[in-house]
């Protein structure tokens, strides 16, 4: 809360503008130790000081502030996870949605956000979304169920037999506190919406490139998240986005002799 004291007659005096202006509640309380607190030894900015904007800074006119930041590199990352709503049966946001597989078996799916925790600060706060966290068993992988695997990595004890409803309830309960996990990420190059619709109309499979190492590099060896590929429908542009490629319990990387962060660091 900003507080000022007016001079007699309702007019502010010159001395008023020489006083610190505290932008946050309690920031001016002595002994708080917060940034901007005189007791902390950190200077308090007077936002009415006409010289405040005269400090020089790097201009960097060749850097586009509106460009998308580079994708999160392939690697193993520490994240905090939380449930994310999906579009329900009525088209409105819902905690989960029910669908059927090719054999007509019902299953449910929800989504989750994984927020990167990067001590270096470079990628801290990057959010990756898994839009299909399901109760569907994958027969090609021995009946593995994504929700069951994630819950196991969160140290949730599950019985040998379980219902989709119980899996969902356990997942909602486990992610309510935004627990931590480790995830593997990989670049996935895919076409834009217009090209996706064009391939769908023609009944052709979408071109896809997986792995940061498959993308072109600069002279300094930095991966470029864009590439063109030849397809049956002509040359198509692909842009890389990071996707979650696996979930693991916290400490798994260390136990396997891996480092958290970009692969091959």
N, C-alpha and C positions, 0 to 999 in steps of 0.2 A: 504494500500500500504506500503511495506517495504522499508525503506530508510536507506542507510549507506553512510558514508563519507570515502573515501579512503585516505590513507596517501600519501605523496609525492612519486612519482615513481610508483604509481598504486598498492602498497602493503598495505594491511590493517594493522594497528598498533594494539598493544595489547589493547590500550584504546578504539578502536572501539568496541571490543567485550564486553566491560564493559557497553556499552550504552544500554538503553532499545530498544527493537525491537517491533514496533507497527504493529500488524497483520491486523488491520482494518483502513480504510480511516478515518482520523480525530481523531484517538484514542489518538494521542499524543498532541493534542491541549490543551493548558492550559485552565482550567476553564470549560471544557466540562462536568465534573462530571461523565463521563462514567467509567466503570470498567477498571482498568489498567491505569487510568489517575493519574499522580502524585498529581494533585490538589485534588483528591478525598481522598487521604490518603491511598489508596489501593496499595500495592507494585506491581511494574511492573516486570513481569518475563523476565529474560534474557534467551532466548531459546538456547543460546550457552553456558550456564553455565553447565559444566560437572557434577556438583552436583545436577542438577535439577531432575534427575531420581533416586536419592538415598533416596528419601522419602519413608518410609515403608507404606504399606497398607495391608488391610485384603486380604488374598489369596483366601479363599472360593473355594478350588478345588472340593468340593462336589456339587457345583452349576453349572448346565449346561447352558452356555451362549447361546447355540443354541436351547434350548428348547422353545416351544411356551409359551408366558406368560399366566397366568391363565385368563380364560374368565371374562369379566365384570360381576359382580354379578347381580342377579335379583334386580330390584329396579326402582326408578324414578330418571331420570337424566336430567340436563340442557344441551342442545346441541345447536350448530349452524348447520343449514342445508343448503345444496347446491345441485343443480341438478346434476345428473350424467348421462352421455350418455349410451345408450343401443346399442345392435347390431341391426342395421336397416334391412329393407327388403332385401338389397343387401349384408348383412353380414358385412357392414362397420359401424363404430361408428356413431350414429345418436341421436338426442335429444329425439326422441320417435319412437315407432313402432306400426303399426296397426295390429290387429288380430281380430278374431271372436270367440264368445262364442259357447256353444253347440247348441244354437238355431239359430246360424248363424248371430247373431247381432254383428256389428262391434264395436270395442272400441280401445282405444290407451293406451299405458303404457310407462312410463319413469322410472327413478330410482333416488334415492337421497342418499347422504352421510350425516350422522349425526355425528358430532365431539363433543365428550364429553367435557364439561367445569366443571372441578372438582377442587374447591379451595384447597382441601387437596393435590393436585398434584399427588396422587396415580394413578388415572385413567384419568388424564387430557390428552386430545389429542387422546384418543381411538376412532377409527372410526368404525361405524356400517353402513352397506349399506342395504337399502331396494331396492331390484332389481325389484319390481313389484308395482309401484305406478300408479294405473290405473283410467280410466274414466268409468270402468264397474260397473254398478249398481248391488248390491247384493240383490236379491229378498228375501233372508232369513232374511235380516236385514232391511226390510222396504224400499229397494231401495237405501241404503247408498252407496255413491261413495267415495272411498279413497281420490282422488284428491280434491273433494269438502270439505271433512272433514278437511284435512290438511290446505287448504286455509282459512277455517273458523277459525281454531285455530291461524292462522297468522293474523286474524282480517281483512281479505279481504271480502268485501261485495259482495255477489253473488245474482243474481236474482233467482226466483223460477224455471224458465225454462232456460236452457243453453245448448250450444253445446260442444262436446268434444274438438273442436278446441279452443273455448274460455277458457275452463278449462285449457288446456295446456298452452295457452298464458299467462293466469293469474299466473299460477304456475311458469313459466320461469321468469316472471317479478318479482314475489314476492321473489323468492329464489336467485335472482341475487346479492342481498346485503348480503347474508348469514345470514338471521335472526335467532333469537333464538326461540326454542320450548322446551317443556318438553316431554320426552318419557318414556314409561314403557319398561323394558327389561326382557327377560326370557331366561333361558338356554334351548336350544333345542339339544337333543342328537340324532345324526344320524350316519349311517354307512359311510364308506369310498366309494370312487368312484367305486372300484371293486365290492363291495357288492351291491351297488345301481344298477349296471348293471346286476348283477346276479338275483336280485329280479325282475327287470323289464323283463328280459328274461323269468322268470318262471311265470310272471303274478301275483306275490304276492305283497301285500301292504308292503311298507317300514316300518320297526320298528322305532318308534319315542318315545322319552321321553321328556316331557315338564316340566320345573320347577327345579330350583336348589335343592329344598328340596327332590326331588326324586332320587338324586344321592348319592352314598356312601360318608361317612365322615371319616376324620381322628380321632384319639383319642382326638384331640383338638377341634373337632367339625367343622373343615374346610371341605367344600365340595370338592370332588374329581371329576374332569370333565370327567372321563372315567368309563365305566361300560360294562359288558357283559350281553346280554339278550338271552333267549331261543326263537327261532322262528321255523317256519315250515321247514326252510332250515338249521337248526342247530344253534349253538351258534354264535352270531354276536357281534362284538365290536362296541360300540357307543361312540363318542366323543362329548362333549358339546361345542356349540358355542352360543354366545349371539345373540338374534334376537329382533327386535323392535316389541313390542306387543301393541303399542298404542301411539297416538300423542295428546298432550294437550297444551293449551296456557300457556305462562309463567305466573307463579303465581298460577296455578291451585293446585299445591301440598300444598302450604301455605294455600290457601282458604279451602282445605279439611282437614287441620290438619296433613298433611304428611310432612316428611322431605325428602329433596333431598339426594340421595345416595343409598347405599345398603339397601334392604328391611330388616326390623327388627333390624336396627342398634340401 
